[in-house]
Amino acid sequence: MIVIAILAIPFIFYFVRTPDYGAMKQGDLGQIYGRQLSQFEIDANARLGGLAQALGMSDFWETLSLRQSGNNGYGTFAIDLIILRHEAARLGLRPDASEIADVVRKLPAFQGESGFDITKFTDFVRNGLGPRGLGEEHIEQLARDQVCLNEIKELLAAGVTISRDELDETFRRGYDKFFVSVIRLRSADFENDVTIKDEDVQKYYDAHKSELKTDEKRKVEFVQLGLTEEPAEYTNLPGPLSQPTYSSAFTNRFIQSLIAADADTSTSIGSDVTVPPWNEQKTLTGTERIEALQKLADRATDFTQALLEEADFRQAAAKSELPVHETGEFTAAVPDSKLKADPQLSAAAFKLSAQEPNSDPVQVADGFYILHLVGVTESRPLTLEEAKPKIVEAIKKSRTRELISSKGAEVANQLREAAKSSKGSDLQAAIQKAGVKAEKLPPFSLFEEETTKSQDNETNQSKEPESEQVSQGKESKNEPLSQVKEPKNEPPDLPMIKQAVAFLNAGEISDFVPSAENGFIAILEKREPSADPDVGEKKAAFEKKLLDNKQRIVLYEWLHDRQEAAGLGSRKG
C-alpha cells in the first residue's frame, strides 16, 4: 500500500542517503571506494550532468540526480555517476559502438522533422560543447553510461511484478471520488488564551542565553559588470570562450548558466560577432547572449587578477575603469537593497572575512558582481530587555501549538465516539458541541490529473486572432494549446488532506494533522467509484506507471546499497 502514497504525493526518495555537499569544499571532499574524492572529478561530472540536460537525457539526469534541483542535483549526479561507472565495470557491462551510436542518434537535441539531424549534431558539437569545456567524446561517454544504466534497470526490474488484486485495489483507491469535510483549527483563535509571565521570560532567557544574539551585520563595496551597463568600447570584442579553472565558484556558476541557455547555434561562438548597444543587450538570447556574457566574464576575471596585484579595492576598480558601489549595513536575513539582484550576493557577502575580503565573481542573470568586505558588526548577546520581544513571540508560538494539538486530539476523539452511532445527527451535534465548524471540500480523487484548457481553446480559437493567442502565452513552440495548464482553485493543504484520508473508510475520522501554524481534522463522508468512461485505458496507463514507480524504488534502493558499499561520505558528514 505504500505505493499509493508514492503516487499520491510528490516522489520523495527518503531512503537514499545523500552526502552533505555543502561540507564538501576544496580539500574536504571525503572518500569513495577507499580513495579521496577530488574537486576536479566532482566538477567534471557536474558539467556532464549539465550536458545530459542539454542533450535531452531527462530520465538519465533525473535518475542520477534524484530529481533534485540546483547544486544538490549537480552534486548528487556527480557522485552517482562515479557509482554507476564503477558498478558497470564490476558487472562487466561494455556497450559496443552500435549501441552507443543508436543512443546518440535518438537524443532529443539532435532530432529534426525526419529524425536524426546531422546539422543539429554538428552545430551542437561546434557551438555547444566548447562553452562547457567538453568535447564530442563526452557525448559518447554519456551515451555509454545511459546504456549501462538501462541494462542495470532491466536486471533489477526482472523480479518486480504487480498482482491483479494489488492493481485493482490501488487503482480503485486512487481514482475513487472522496467526499471530505475538514475541521480547521487556526492559531489565531488560540493566541488570546496564552498567558506569559515575567518568570516565563526569565526562565526561557536563562535556558537560551547563548542563542539570543543580535544579527551580525555586514557592509560591502562592489563592482558590477552587467549587460545593461557594458561600455561601448567593450561591445565589439571577438573571440572564443576561454577555459578558466573550473573549480572556482564563479566558473561553476557561469558554466551552469551556459548549460541552461537555449543557445541559437546558427552563429559560431568563435566568430566576430557585433553585440548590440548596451540598452539592447539584456534582451539577447542564444549565442549572442553567451558572447556578451563571456566578454563580461573575461573582464570580471581580469579584475580579480588585478586585485591580486593591487591590494586596494577602489584603486583596482579605478584602474579597470569600474565604478564602485557601497551598501549600508545589512543582515543575512534582510539584505541591502543594492544587492537585491540575486540572493546569492548577500550570501557571498557573509562568506567574506578580513583575511579574504574579496569575493570571486558572482554571476547573476545579466552579469557579474565582485564584492569587497568593508566592515563587520559582530553579533553580541542580547540583554533580557532586548531579547524579551523575541522570547515572548517564541513562547506564544510554542504554547499556541500545544493548545491546538491538545484541542485537535480532543475534538478528534469526541467525533470518533459520536461516529460510532449510525446517526449522522450525532456527529453534527458533536461538531457543534466542540465549538468548531466543518467545511465541505469539493469531491476529489487521490490521483488528480492535470486539467488543461484544450477544450476552451478549441472553442475560442476561431474567435481569437493568432497574434493575441501568442501574446497571451497560450501557444508556443514548446507548449501546444492542448498542454496549457489551467490553474486549480484548491486549498494549499489539499495534499496533506489526501494523505490523511487515503486509507480511511467511509464515516471514519482522521487524527489531528498539524499544518504550518494551524491544523485540521478530516472526515471522510463517503467514497464513490469513478464514472470515467475511459477507465480501461486509464487503468492500463496506471498499471504502467505503478510498475515504473516500483522499478524506480528498486533502482534507488540499489543506488543506496551501492553508496554504502562505496563507503561514501564526507569528513564533516
Order of alpha helices (4+ residues) and beta strands (2+ residues): alpha-beta-beta-alpha-alpha-alpha-alpha-beta-beta-alpha-alpha-alpha-beta-alpha-beta-alpha-alpha-alpha-alpha-beta-alpha-beta-beta-alpha-alpha-beta-alpha-alpha-alpha-beta-beta-alpha
